[in-house]
Amino acid sequence: MGSFRNKLARLPLAPGGPRPAEAPAPTEAMGRLDELRERMNAILQRPVEPAPPRVRHALPFATEETSAGPVHVKRTVYGFSHRVGVSEIAPSAESSSELLALLSLDPSLGRCDPRQALYFDTETTGLSGGTGTVAFLLGLGFWAPEGFVVEQYFLPELGGEAPILVRYLERMRNASMLVSFNGKSFDAPLLRTRLTMARLGAPPALPHLDLLHVARRVHKEWMPGGGGDGPRSFRLGALERDILGLERVGDVPSSEISACYLHFLRTGDEDVLRAVIDHNAWDVVSMAALLGLYGEPLHRTRIPERDLPGVAHTLRRAGSLDTAREIADRAVASAGTPDAYWVRGEMARARGDRDRALADFETLSRTVDSEKVRLSLAKLYEHHVKDYDAALRVSGQGTGEDASRLERRRTRLRRKAGEGTLMLPLAGASPKRD
């Protein structure tokens, strides 16, 4: 490398080219370096104007003392005239416990006082429900002299949930029943696990009305398009929209709630939790509105006519046969939907009124394409009317049975009809030609 530099140094300068700059003297370079250091120090020591503080409004929680320490709570009172959409919440306090017991298929609820119901809903760090899942927001609702009270208990940091659980136990001891939406599968087991881990003991064994189960029974669809408006979602938000007449605005999706809380823990950003707090309160108040709807006496029920078949079917399962029959007749007379005819026909067949069942299923067969309707008709034609040709006809259109069972049925019907071995073609099949 040194010899190469020597060769370059010996090359003559290009004519008219610039002369190379002379290297600065050591003392001059040191002076420039000192000057640069002074300028950098001046910049670093310059006072920095602080950024204007971001205006924050504290989360709306007050601090109260419990036997396990302080708890952060927000308390809201909703008047007796408060509505969720078009539905008042006041009827929930006067609901028929007997009817609620029938619709929930839980006789223990018949001995409860809806005025002493404790509504509850949790917002959690995850949806798995395992031992690592924590309820960071617990919403409790109950009736008081001043109205419907919603208490929301907040966990500002992980590890301090005992005061929330203590308050939950206190409210349970004053209640006659629990009300939730999917709480039997998620919220109640989660809180029971957290109570065990906190060594606070098991919660009182109260009758528990899970409104999700009631909704699935009441609003169930039996026939394609059987309710008249297509299948219905059983999410609480969908029931609010379809049944209560409420469309939430600015709500946070349930799937994003745990991420909002984790963001708060990392950053301290409280704004992201405001929609979560509102979401939780909406859930609790909507439960009261739904309970009032389901528990209202049947002679003046506000349950939509398209859903009366679900009420009738559930009452039949609960053993209230006369009332179930009355509601089924009312469903056919008022709505006349395929679901109404199916439920009434099934109830008639079960109690032995085959003429009524046959009439309802024949009406259905003219309006819907249903294998289970054709199967019911085939059985009635064979065993009740003894019209084997009619039974062959409808069974040939498809009954949903497996091929071997269907063939046995049709063979028996042909024998009864005196047709011997004559093979009648199934619907859509080409007749065999010899």
C-alpha positions as CSV (number, residue, x, y, z in Angstrom):
1,M,0.0,0.0,0.0
2,G,2.9,2.4,0.8
3,S,4.6,1.9,-2.6
4,F,1.2,2.6,-4.3
5,R,0.9,5.9,-2.5
6,N,4.5,6.9,-3.4
7,K,3.7,6.2,-7.0
8,L,0.6,8.5,-6.9
9,A,2.6,11.2,-5.3
10,R,5.2,11.2,-8.1
11,L,2.5,11.6,-10.8
12,P,2.5,15.2,-12.3
13,L,-0.5,17.4,-11.8
14,A,-3.0,17.8,-14.6
15,P,-2.6,21.0,-16.5
16,G,-5.0,23.6,-15.1
17,G,-6.2,21.3,-12.3
18,P,-6.7,22.4,-8.7
19,R,-3.9,22.0,-6.3
20,P,-4.6,19.7,-3.4
21,A,-5.5,21.4,-0.2
22,E,-2.8,21.4,2.4
23,A,-3.4,19.6,5.6
24,P,-4.2,21.9,8.4
25,A,-1.6,22.3,11.0
26,P,-2.2,20.3,14.2
27,T,-2.8,23.4,16.4
28,E,-5.4,24.7,13.9
29,A,-7.3,21.4,13.9
30,M,-7.3,21.3,17.7
31,G,-8.7,24.8,17.8
32,R,-11.6,23.8,15.5
33,L,-12.4,20.7,17.6
34,D,-12.5,22.8,20.8
35,E,-14.9,25.2,19.1
36,L,-17.2,22.4,18.0
37,R,-17.2,21.0,21.6
38,E,-18.2,24.4,23.0
39,R,-21.1,24.7,20.5
40,M,-22.4,21.2,21.4
41,N,-22.2,22.0,25.1
42,A,-24.2,25.2,24.5
43,I,-26.9,23.3,22.7
44,L,-27.1,20.6,25.3
45,Q,-27.3,23.1,28.1
46,R,-30.0,25.2,26.5
47,P,-33.2,25.1,28.6
48,V,-35.9,23.0,27.0
49,E,-39.5,24.3,27.0
50,P,-41.8,21.6,28.4
51,A,-44.6,20.5,26.0
52,P,-48.0,21.6,27.2
53,P,-49.6,18.9,29.3
54,R,-52.3,16.8,27.7
55,V,-55.6,17.6,29.2
56,R,-57.0,14.4,30.9
57,H,-60.2,13.7,32.7
58,A,-59.8,11.1,35.4
59,L,-61.8,7.9,35.0
60,P,-65.2,8.3,36.8
61,F,-64.4,6.1,39.7
62,A,-64.6,6.9,43.4
63,T,-62.6,5.1,46.1
64,E,-64.4,3.2,48.8
65,E,-63.0,1.0,51.6
66,T,-63.8,-2.7,51.9
67,S,-62.5,-5.4,54.3
68,A,-59.9,-6.3,51.7
69,G,-58.8,-2.7,51.0
70,P,-59.8,0.1,48.7
71,V,-62.0,-0.5,45.7
72,H,-62.7,1.8,42.7
73,V,-66.4,2.1,42.0
74,K,-68.6,4.1,39.7
75,R,-72.3,4.2,40.7
76,T,-75.1,5.2,38.3
77,V,-78.8,5.3,39.1
78,Y,-81.3,4.8,36.3
79,G,-84.9,6.0,37.0
80,F,-87.9,3.8,36.8
81,S,-88.9,5.4,33.4
82,H,-85.5,4.6,31.8
83,R,-85.8,2.8,28.5
84,V,-83.5,0.6,26.5
85,G,-84.6,1.5,23.0
86,V,-88.4,1.2,23.2
87,S,-88.4,-1.1,26.2
88,E,-88.7,0.1,29.8
89,I,-86.6,-1.5,32.5
90,A,-89.2,-1.0,35.3
91,P,-91.1,-4.2,34.3
92,S,-88.1,-6.3,35.4
93,A,-88.9,-5.5,39.0
94,E,-92.5,-6.8,38.6
95,S,-91.7,-9.8,36.5
96,S,-93.5,-13.1,37.0
97,S,-91.0,-15.4,38.7
98,E,-93.2,-18.4,37.8
99,L,-93.0,-17.5,34.1
100,L,-89.3,-16.9,34.3
101,A,-88.9,-20.3,35.9
102,L,-90.8,-21.9,33.0
103,L,-88.9,-20.1,30.2
104,S,-85.6,-20.9,31.9
105,L,-86.6,-24.5,32.6
106,D,-85.4,-23.9,36.2
107,P,-88.1,-24.4,38.9
108,S,-85.9,-22.9,41.6
109,L,-86.4,-19.5,40.0
110,G,-90.1,-19.6,40.8
111,R,-89.3,-19.0,44.5
112,C,-87.2,-15.9,43.8
113,D,-88.1,-12.2,44.0
114,P,-87.1,-10.4,40.8
115,R,-86.9,-7.2,42.9
116,Q,-83.9,-8.7,44.6
117,A,-82.2,-10.0,41.5
118,L,-78.5,-9.2,41.1
119,Y,-77.4,-8.6,37.5
120,F,-73.8,-9.1,36.7
121,D,-71.4,-8.8,33.8
122,T,-67.6,-8.8,33.5
123,E,-65.0,-7.4,31.2
124,T,-61.9,-9.5,31.3
125,T,-58.2,-9.8,30.2
126,G,-59.1,-12.7,27.9
127,L,-62.0,-14.8,26.6
128,S,-60.5,-18.2,27.5
129,G,-61.7,-18.2,31.1
130,G,-58.7,-20.0,32.5
131,T,-56.8,-19.2,35.7
132,G,-54.9,-16.5,34.0
133,T,-58.0,-14.6,33.0
134,V,-58.9,-11.6,35.3
135,A,-62.0,-9.6,35.5
136,F,-60.8,-6.0,35.4
137,L,-64.3,-4.5,35.3
138,L,-67.3,-5.9,37.2
139,G,-70.7,-4.5,36.5
140,L,-73.5,-5.2,39.1
141,G,-77.1,-4.1,38.8
142,F,-79.9,-4.2,41.3
143,W,-83.1,-2.4,42.2
144,A,-83.1,0.2,45.0
145,P,-85.8,2.6,46.2
146,E,-84.3,5.3,44.0
147,G,-84.2,3.2,40.8
148,F,-82.0,0.7,39.1
149,V,-78.5,1.0,40.4
150,V,-75.5,0.0,38.3
151,E,-72.2,-0.3,40.2
152,Q,-69.0,-0.8,38.2
153,Y,-65.8,-2.0,40.0
154,F,-62.5,-1.3,38.2
155,L,-59.1,-2.9,38.6
156,P,-56.5,-0.2,37.8
157,E,-53.6,-2.6,38.0
158,L,-53.3,-6.4,38.1
159,G,-53.0,-8.1,41.4
160,G,-55.5,-6.1,43.5
161,E,-58.8,-7.8,42.7
162,A,-59.7,-8.9,46.3
163,P,-61.7,-5.8,47.1
164,I,-63.8,-6.2,44.0
165,L,-64.5,-9.8,44.9
166,V,-65.4,-8.9,48.4
167,R,-67.9,-6.4,47.2
168,Y,-69.3,-9.0,44.8
169,L,-69.9,-11.4,47.7
170,E,-71.5,-8.7,49.7
171,R,-74.0,-7.9,46.9
172,M,-74.7,-11.6,46.4
173,R,-75.7,-12.1,50.1
174,N,-78.5,-9.5,49.7
175,A,-79.8,-11.1,46.4
176,S,-82.4,-13.8,45.8
177,M,-81.2,-14.7,42.3
178,L,-78.5,-14.0,39.7
179,V,-79.2,-12.7,36.2
180,S,-76.6,-12.7,33.4
181,F,-76.1,-13.1,29.7
182,N,-73.9,-16.2,29.0
183,G,-72.9,-15.9,32.7
184,K,-73.4,-19.6,33.4
185,S,-70.7,-20.5,30.9
186,F,-68.3,-17.7,31.4
187,D,-68.7,-15.0,34.0
188,A,-69.9,-17.1,37.0
189,P,-67.1,-19.8,36.6
190,L,-64.5,-17.1,36.1
191,L,-65.5,-15.2,39.3
192,R,-65.7,-18.5,41.2
193,T,-62.1,-19.3,40.2
194,R,-60.9,-15.8,41.2
195,L,-62.6,-16.2,44.6
196,T,-60.9,-19.5,45.1
197,M,-57.5,-18.1,44.1
198,A,-58.0,-15.2,46.5
199,R,-59.0,-17.6,49.3
200,L,-62.3,-15.8,49.8
201,G,-64.4,-18.9,49.7
202,A,-67.2,-20.1,47.4
203,P,-70.0,-17.7,46.4
204,P,-73.6,-18.3,47.7
205,A,-75.5,-20.9,45.6
206,L,-78.2,-18.6,44.2
207,P,-80.6,-19.6,41.4
208,H,-79.1,-18.2,38.2
209,L,-81.1,-17.0,35.2
210,D,-79.0,-16.9,32.1
211,L,-80.8,-14.8,29.6
212,L,-78.9,-16.2,26.7
213,H,-80.5,-19.6,27.2
214,V,-83.9,-18.0,27.4
215,A,-83.3,-16.0,24.2
216,R,-82.2,-19.1,22.3
217,R,-85.4,-20.9,23.2
218,V,-87.8,-18.0,22.7
219,H,-86.3,-16.7,19.4
220,K,-85.4,-20.1,17.9
221,E,-86.3,-20.8,14.3
222,W,-87.6,-24.3,13.3
223,M,-88.4,-23.8,9.6
224,P,-86.2,-22.1,6.9
225,G,-87.6,-18.6,7.0
226,G,-90.0,-19.9,9.7
227,G,-90.2,-16.7,11.6
228,G,-90.8,-14.6,8.6
229,D,-87.7,-12.4,8.7
230,G,-84.8,-14.9,8.6
231,P,-82.6,-16.3,11.3
232,R,-81.7,-14.2,14.3
233,S,-78.4,-13.6,16.1
234,F,-78.3,-14.3,19.8
235,R,-75.6,-11.8,20.6
236,L,-76.8,-9.2,23.2
237,G,-76.2,-6.3,20.8
238,A,-78.3,-8.1,18.2
239,L,-81.2,-8.7,20.6
240,E,-81.1,-5.1,21.7
241,R,-81.5,-4.1,18.0
242,D,-84.1,-6.7,17.0
243,I,-86.1,-7.0,20.2
244,L,-85.5,-3.9,22.3
245,G,-85.2,-1.4,19.5
246,L,-81.7,-0.1,20.6
247,E,-78.9,0.5,18.1
248,R,-75.7,1.2,20.1
249,V,-73.6,4.1,18.8
250,G,-69.9,4.4,19.5
251,D,-69.7,1.0,21.2
252,V,-66.5,-1.0,21.4
253,P,-66.6,-4.6,20.0
254,S,-66.4,-7.2,22.7
255,S,-63.4,-8.8,20.9
256,E,-61.4,-5.6,21.4
257,I,-62.0,-5.0,25.1
258,S,-59.1,-7.0,26.5
259,A,-56.7,-5.2,24.1
260,C,-58.0,-1.8,25.3
261,Y,-57.3,-2.8,28.9
262,L,-53.8,-4.1,28.1
263,H,-53.1,-0.8,26.3
264,F,-54.1,1.1,29.4
265,L,-51.8,-1.0,31.6
266,R,-48.8,-0.3,29.2
267,T,-49.4,3.3,28.6
268,G,-51.7,4.7,31.2
269,D,-54.0,6.0,28.5
270,E,-57.4,6.2,30.2
271,D,-59.3,7.5,27.2
272,V,-59.3,4.0,25.6
273,L,-61.3,2.7,28.6
274,R,-64.2,5.1,28.4
275,A,-66.0,3.1,25.7
276,V,-65.4,-0.1,27.6
277,I,-67.0,1.3,30.8
278,D,-70.0,2.4,28.8
279,H,-70.2,-1.0,27.1
280,N,-70.3,-2.7,30.4
281,A,-73.1,-0.5,31.8
282,W,-75.1,-1.0,28.6
283,D,-74.9,-4.7,29.0
284,V,-76.2,-4.6,32.6
285,V,-79.1,-2.3,31.9
286,S,-80.1,-4.2,28.8
287,M,-80.3,-7.4,30.9
288,A,-83.0,-5.7,33.0
289,A,-84.9,-4.7,29.9
290,L,-84.8,-8.3,28.6
291,L,-85.9,-9.8,31.9
292,G,-88.8,-7.4,32.0
293,L,-89.8,-8.5,28.5
294,Y,-89.6,-12.3,29.2
295,G,-91.2,-12.0,32.6
296,E,-94.2,-10.0,31.6
297,P,-97.6,-11.8,31.9
298,L,-98.4,-13.6,28.7
299,H,-101.8,-12.0,28.3
300,R,-100.1,-8.7,27.6
301,T,-96.6,-9.9,26.5
302,R,-94.5,-7.6,24.3
303,I,-92.6,-10.6,22.9
304,P,-92.9,-10.3,19.0
305,E,-95.5,-12.4,17.4
306,R,-93.0,-14.2,15.3
307,D,-91.4,-15.5,18.5
308,L,-94.6,-16.8,20.2
309,P,-93.9,-20.4,18.8
310,G,-90.7,-20.4,20.8
311,V,-92.6,-19.4,23.9
312,A,-95.2,-22.2,23.3
313,H,-92.5,-24.8,22.7
314,T,-90.6,-23.9,25.9
315,L,-93.8,-23.9,28.0
316,R,-94.5,-27.4,26.7
317,R,-91.0,-28.5,27.7
318,A,-91.6,-27.0,31.1
319,G,-94.8,-29.0,31.5
320,S,-97.3,-26.1,31.3
321,L,-99.3,-27.8,28.5
322,D,-102.5,-25.8,28.6
323,T,-100.7,-22.5,28.5
324,A,-98.4,-23.8,25.7
325,R,-101.4,-24.8,23.6
326,E,-103.1,-21.4,24.1
327,I,-99.9,-19.6,23.0
328,A,-99.5,-21.9,20.0
329,D,-103.1,-21.2,18.9
330,R,-102.4,-17.5,19.4
331,A,-99.2,-17.7,17.3
332,V,-101.0,-19.3,14.4
333,A,-103.9,-16.8,14.6
334,S,-101.7,-13.7,14.9
335,A,-98.6,-14.5,12.9
336,G,-99.4,-17.6,10.9
337,T,-95.7,-18.2,10.2
338,P,-94.3,-21.7,9.3
339,D,-92.8,-21.9,12.8
340,A,-96.2,-21.3,14.3
341,Y,-97.8,-24.2,12.3
342,W,-94.9,-26.5,13.0
343,V,-94.9,-25.9,16.8
344,R,-98.7,-26.3,17.1
345,G,-98.6,-29.4,14.9
346,E,-95.9,-31.0,16.9
347,M,-97.7,-30.2,20.2
348,A,-101.0,-31.6,18.7
349,R,-99.2,-34.8,17.6
350,A,-97.6,-35.3,21.1
351,R,-101.0,-35.1,22.9
352,G,-102.7,-37.4,20.4
353,D,-104.7,-34.8,18.4
354,R,-103.6,-36.2,15.0
355,D,-106.3,-34.4,13.0
356,R,-105.0,-31.1,14.2
357,A,-101.4,-32.2,13.5
358,L,-102.2,-33.4,10.0
359,A,-104.0,-30.2,9.1
360,D,-101.1,-28.1,10.3
361,F,-98.4,-30.2,8.6
362,E,-100.4,-30.2,5.3
363,T,-100.6,-26.4,5.5
364,L,-96.8,-26.4,6.0
365,S,-96.1,-28.7,3.1
366,R,-97.7,-26.2,0.8
367,T,-95.5,-23.3,1.9
368,V,-92.1,-24.8,2.8
369,D,-89.8,-27.4,1.4
370,S,-89.0,-29.4,4.6
371,E,-87.9,-33.0,4.9
372,K,-89.1,-33.2,8.5
373,V,-92.5,-32.0,7.6
374,R,-92.8,-34.7,4.9
375,L,-91.6,-37.3,7.4
376,S,-94.3,-36.3,9.9
377,L,-96.9,-36.4,7.1
378,A,-95.7,-39.8,6.0
379,K,-96.2,-41.2,9.5
380,L,-99.6,-39.6,9.9
381,Y,-100.8,-40.8,6.5
382,E,-99.6,-44.4,7.3
383,H,-100.7,-44.8,10.9
384,H,-103.6,-42.4,11.3
385,V,-105.3,-41.8,8.0
386,K,-104.2,-45.2,6.5
387,D,-103.7,-43.4,3.2
388,Y,-100.7,-45.4,2.0
389,D,-100.6,-43.9,-1.5
390,A,-100.3,-40.4,0.1
391,A,-97.6,-41.7,2.4
392,L,-95.7,-43.1,-0.6
393,R,-96.0,-39.9,-2.4
394,V,-94.6,-37.6,0.3
395,S,-91.9,-40.1,1.3
396,G,-90.8,-40.3,-2.3
397,Q,-90.1,-36.5,-2.1
398,G,-87.5,-37.1,0.6
399,T,-87.8,-37.4,4.4
400,G,-84.3,-36.9,5.6
401,E,-83.9,-40.5,6.6
402,D,-80.9,-42.6,5.6
403,A,-81.4,-44.6,2.4
404,S,-81.9,-48.0,4.1
405,R,-84.5,-46.7,6.5
406,L,-86.4,-44.8,3.8
407,E,-86.4,-48.0,1.6
408,R,-87.8,-50.1,4.5
409,R,-90.6,-47.5,5.0
410,R,-91.5,-47.4,1.3
411,T,-91.4,-51.2,1.0
412,R,-93.8,-51.5,3.9
413,L,-96.1,-48.8,2.4
414,R,-96.1,-50.6,-1.0
415,R,-97.1,-53.8,0.8
416,K,-99.9,-52.1,2.7
417,A,-101.1,-50.5,-0.5
418,G,-101.3,-53.8,-2.2
419,E,-98.8,-52.9,-4.8
420,G,-96.7,-56.0,-4.4
421,T,-93.2,-55.5,-5.8
422,L,-94.1,-52.6,-8.1
423,M,-91.4,-50.0,-7.7
424,L,-92.5,-46.4,-7.6
425,P,-89.7,-44.0,-8.6
426,L,-88.3,-41.5,-6.1
427,A,-88.8,-37.8,-6.9
428,G,-86.4,-36.8,-9.7
429,A,-85.5,-40.4,-10.7
430,S,-86.2,-41.8,-14.2
431,P,-88.4,-44.8,-14.3
432,K,-86.6,-48.0,-15.1
433,R,-87.5,-49.4,-18.5
434,D,-87.1,-53.0,-19.4
